[in-house]
Amino acid sequence: MKLYVCYGDWKFVILGHRHPCGDAHQALLDAGYDPEVVKVYGLGPLPLWMQPKRRRVEEITGKTWVPALEFDDGTGIGNSKKIIAWAQANPAKGR
């Protein structure tokens, strides 16, 4: 399992807002997962030639925005709210 994030998996609050990459990562940790965190940098709307690490994100979600979660079978989901909902509905085995 890989979690693609922008510059990190920040879990602190900035100007009253939490970062979606950190929220998705924390939800996975809370559900008993320990995903490989892949930093893709860049900014979602920029062209892929400027941010080649986001190619895989687009392949699995159809978009270049992160966070994105890739499962071991190569499928994935994007959007922090969807990742959080998936983690809450699918806790790791043994939890």
Stockholm file with secondary structure:
# STOCKHOLM 1.0

chainA/1-95         MKLYVCYGDWKFVILGHRHPCGDAHQALLDAGYDPEVVKVYGLGPLPLWMQPKRRRVEEITGKTWVPALEFDDGTGIGNSKKIIAWAQANPAKGR
#=GR chainA/1-95 SS CEEEESSCCCCSEETTEECHHHHHHHHHHHTTCCCEEEECCSCTTSCGGGCGGGHHHHHHHSSSCSCEEECTTSCEEESHHHHHHHHHHSCCTTC
#=GC SS_cons        CEEEESSCCCCSEETTEECHHHHHHHHHHHTTCCCEEEECCSCTTSCGGGCGGGHHHHHHHSSSCSCEEECTTSCEEESHHHHHHHHHHSCCTTC
//
